[in-house]
Amino acid sequence: MTENTKIDFIYLSEPDMIKAGVTDMPSCVDTMEEMFGLLYTGDYRMAGPNNDSHGAMITFPDESPFPTMPKPTADRRLMAMPAYLGGNFQTSGVKWYGSNIANREKGLPRSILMMILNDIDTGAPLAYMSANLLSAYRTGAIPGVGARYLARKDSKVIGLLGPGVMGKTTVAAFIAACPEVDTIKVKGRGQKNLDSFIDWVKETFPQVTTIEIVDSVEAVVRDSDLVSYCNSGEVGDPTTYPIVKREWVKPGAFLAMPASCSLDDGMEQKDVRKVLDNTGLYEAWYEEVPKPAHCVIPLVGVRCMDMIAEGKLTHDDIEDLGKIVSGDSPARENDEEIIILSVGGMPVEDVAWATVVYRNALEKGIGVKLNLWDVPVLR
């Protein structure tokens, strides 16, 4: 038997990723739907003792004796997010997540992300790729999967808080799932972001005939068929998170929340269906952080974990999107029910979409081939 120890891999820059299809939202929604089926059957692994951890994050103290140590400012994250995904993917990988909200003052995105995709047998690298668009599109695609199963098919109005990257990809996924959308109500912090969002919608979705800038979260929610909060900000005090009040919510509305959000008493009631993108993810988070957990992780699903601990909900009151996608739990059952989906973000999503984009790149000859070694020095 002749040994072949040579290992090459490809580097994919952001322009390469675009050429390889990373911004193809309908395909991304399809990929995430397939991923949820594997998630439900258990053909995956993430970090942590229950294999559902979001990842491992470096944290910084409020006060440090070392003047050069970073402060725990808003969206300050240095984090590794590893996963394995089976099925037709059969790959593993890790996304490295660097984030600081102050990046915007330097003309940079809040987050700067890279992804390494690995052969599951040898562990050898297959690709090293720019991951900002990868991450943004896989995150946005989850509300699209949710909308396929949980939104009214005749949904026409999107209410959006936060017109940034996450807001754009969520809108793209909503429209992929609900093509009758013709109206978007949007609230943002600055005119520059709003102008960019409006220009993007007009260019990308000419079927959207009405774009309305609103000045309150109430206006975002009222009369909207599809609602998403894609805002960023300080974490710690849930009373400062943007709220959803039951009186604002239209019967039959579907809400997908990938960012900080709080619920009023009406929305916390059991007749509002509460769906998590992966129940195990929130259980892992709940074990990892101080309580109440919603003070640390501002997502709706984490609030649900706190509510279970408080006796306001039981585990049976929480639904799992993978179970719904797999057909073992009902999708939308009538046109009146209100359904809210918590979107936590999982490294299996990165691995799934990275694998599809990588295979597209190979097929199209995209990327720069790099050599790790011909023969390793140490073996």
Salt bridges, closest charged atoms under 4 A:
GLU3 OE1 - ARG379 NH1 2.93
ASP8 OD2 - LYS6 NZ 3.74
ASP30 OD1 - ARG148 NH2 2.67
GLU33 OE1 - ARG148 NH1 2.55
GLU63 OE1 - LYS71 NZ 3.99
ASP75 OD1 - ARG77 NH2 2.94
ASP75 OD2 - ARG110 NH1 3.65
ASP154 OD2 - ARG152 NH2 2.91
GLU180 OE1 - LYS156 NZ 3.05
GLU218 OE2 - ARG222 NE 2.66
ASP225 OD1 - LYS250 NZ 2.66
GLU247 OE2 - ARG222 NH2 3.94
GLU268 OE2 - ARG303 NE 2.92
GLU268 OE1 - LYS312 NZ 3.96
ASP271 OD2 - ARG246 NH2 2.78
GLU283 OE2 - HIS315 ND1 3.84
GLU310 OE2 - ARG303 NH1 3.03
GLU310 OE1 - LYS312 NZ 3.61
ASP317 OD2 - LYS270 NZ 3.55
GLU319 OE1 - ARG273 NH2 2.63
GLU337 OE2 - ARG273 NH1 3.21
GLU349 OE1 - ARG138 NH1 3.04
ASP350 OD1 - LYS95 NZ 3.25
ASP350 OD1 - ARG138 NE 2.81
